[in-house]
């Protein structure tokens, strides 16, 4: 009896951990939507939220299936949705992360089969009495003979449908990653460098699929089945955490990779002739597309772009030879703030410098804020208040 009770507690814990993790990660991603810098970032977070919500549904309905059969009868449709839509949304997440600056085109046909299956299941469930459905649930995936045998067979296909969708869409993901890495590592145009954490994400998923299959095959062996189930749940929980961490912290925006130019043999005269002109060229010829705090700070100190009242992040991105999304992600990650706050901090420093000049001792601050790059005194006051 003690072993049975321990097994029940272990099963409940194993099923609740990924449900709690997915729900928590979904909540964090929802809150982080308020700090989106681009439309693309907001769209990506929306997809991640949908994926995590489907994952939460999957684990919570499995928990209900094991411990609350009566509740599970009402969660049939959410269970099916979580099982078959989670791989679809995860595939879309990976597509968004590997789109190589191209516009995302995700066909609505990916949702057609899940919608069709859900509609059939919903209509059919309305025609089957509650007691009959409850008997099917309590039978633990065994086909119940009798008047509702056909429905029972369809009811018990949810795990099989889940495995089919996982295999199909993980196949799509594998093909997508192969194409992405080939282009990212061998392209003759600037592309985004592959993020290593994405590989770890895929490894966690593959391990979870394998362990899930093993737990199904070894379901008759209580200990072995429980161990493989635990491996599945912990791998999936880790996957939710890794994905959410990198999305919320914007660590999915790596630097732009520029191909190294072919070395050309120059004569001594050519070297001497070009040496002077090279010193006068913009320093972006030598940065190979890599952003650093030192390079950005040097540009601001030398060029003082913050003095321009209409200076935008796209102007900075052009000067740094990167795209807008990469520039936004870098400033947020390297400085812990968005572009507007970063720009206004430089203006505040400039204003302090101007106030310290002897020639400006008698001047009112309203006369100096324009020279520091502020468009109006209201903008200066907001910036000053936010920095206190």
C-alpha positions, 0 to 999 in steps of 0.5 A: 500500500505504501508503494502505491501511495508513493507511486501516486504522489510521484506521478502527480508530481511528474505531471504537475512540474511541466504543467506548472513550468509551461504556465509560469513561462507563458505568464512571463512571456505575456508580461514581457510583451509590454517591452517589445521593441519591434513588431516582429518581436511581438509576433514571435512572443505571441507564437511562443505564448500560444505554444506554451499554452498548448503545452500547459493544456497537454500536461494539465489534461493528462493530469486530469486524465489520471486523477480526475476522470470526470473532469477529463471528459469535459477537457477532451477537446482541449486535450486534443488541441494541446496534443496536436497544436503544440508541435505546429506552434513550436515549428512556427517558433523555429521558423520565426527564429530562422527566417534569415531576414525574410518575411515569414509566410506560414500557411494557414493549411497547417491549422486545417487538419487540427481544426477538422479533427477538433470539429469532428471530435466535438460534434461526435462527443455531443452525441455520446452520453457523459457516462459512456465517455467516463467509462472510456476514460476509466478504461485507460485507453482500452476500446470499450465494446458496444454501441459506442465502440467506434467513438471509443476507438477514435477517442483512444487515438489522441496519443497516436495523433500526438506522436504523428504530429510530433514526427511530422513537424519535427521532420519539418524542423530538421529540414528547416535547420539544415537549410538554415545552417547551410545558408548561415555558414556558407552564404555570400551575403550577410546573414544571422549567425546560428544560435547555439541554444537552438540546437540544445532546444532540439536535443531536449525535444528529441530526448523527450520524444525518445523517453516518451516512446520508451515509457509507453513501451515499458508501461507494464513495468511500473518502475521503468515506465515511471523513470522514462516518464520523469525523463520526458517531463524534465526534458520538456520543462527544461525546453520551456525554460530555455525557450522562454529565457532566450525570448524574454532576454532577446538572446535570439538576436545574434550578430550579423555575420559578414563573409570574410573577403578573399585576400588579395596580394598587393604590391608595395606601391599599392599598400603605400597608396591605399594606407592613407585612404584606409585610415580616413575610411569609416571604421565599419570597414574593419568591424566585420559586422560585430557589435561591441560596447566599445565600438558603439561608444566610440561612434557616439563620442566621435560623431555625437549623433545624439545632437540630432533631434531626429536621430533614429535607431535605423540611423544607428543601425545603418552606421553600424552596418546591421539591421534594426532588430539586431541593433535593438537587441544589442542595446537592450542586452549590452546596456540594459535599456531601450534605444530611446533611453540610451540616446537620452542618457547621452543627451543628459551628459551633453547637457551637463557638459554644456552647463559646466562651461563658463560661457553658459553660467548665466544661461537658463537650462531651457536655452541649452536643452536644444543644443544637447539634442532634446526636442523640447523641455518636456522631453528633457523633464521626462528623461530627468525624472526617469533617471532619478 
